[in-house]
Structures are given as structure tokens and as C-alpha cells.
Amino acid sequence: MTDDAADSYGHIRLAVVEPDGELVTEVLPARSLPGGLVELLGSPGVVTGAAAGDVVVLQSSGFQVVRRGPNDSVQVYADPPLDDHAMAWLAKAFESLGGYVEAPPQRQFAVVTVPSTAGRETVEAVMAEAGEHIPGMEWQFGTD
């Protein structure tokens, strides 16, 4: 973990091997905890299996969630990339559930961090409606 020793905040690289054998990595903000544990401060947009608030341990074969945090993540992909309208729609929809949306500048994907208490059925309903407003959109839960 790269960090400033004074505050133990920095970034980690999460890695997973996809079923097709492809290695997928992503750099996320994180906070170092005692015992070699790391708390994720952001939800991954391409790596699956974790969300902001989860506590993980890094392993040579990837990572393991040792304590699930209070959030789920939703990974949104779009072709064409998400435009301002799509980002605003998602932000408004998830803000009402206590969540937030982030995306890289190219907006080929976005990641939603939403409290688990919102419920998966509610998230599925929001994403079904989003599909009516956002062309070329696909999505998946980023957490198991």
C-alpha cells in the first residue's frame, strides 16, 4: 500500500483473475488497518467482489473480504459512453437512496456505491428504469 505514514491513507491495487483467465486490476483509495488489513475507501468499477467500506486482506492470488462494509456496489457500462444526462440521472436516482456515482473522465463505465440497506430489489428497480433512459447500458452488482 502506498501511503503517508502519518495518516495511513493511500491506495491499493486490487486484482482478480476472471473465469477466462484474464487478470483485472484496479487502484482504489484505502486506509491501512492493524494486522495487514485494508479498508476500501472507494468501490471498484471493474474488479468485482468488494465495495467501499469493506475490509480486505491482500493475497498473492488477489484479495479476500474479511468484513463486509455497509455498502453494495453497482458497476454500470455503456456504449456509447455515459453522457451528462446519464450521469445526472444515475446521480439523482442513487442520491435518493443514500448512494453516489463515480466515473473516470472517459465515462465508459461508472460505479455506484449504495448502502446495502437500500436493498437489492430497489437497486434492480432503479437500474431497470435507468435502462429506459440510458442507451447501450449494461450493469451488474459489483459485490457478491
Summary of the structure (lengths in Angstrom):
residues: 144
radius of gyration: 15.4
end to end distance: 24.4
largest distance: 47.4
contacts: 440
relative contact order: 0.18
helix: 22%
strand: 41%
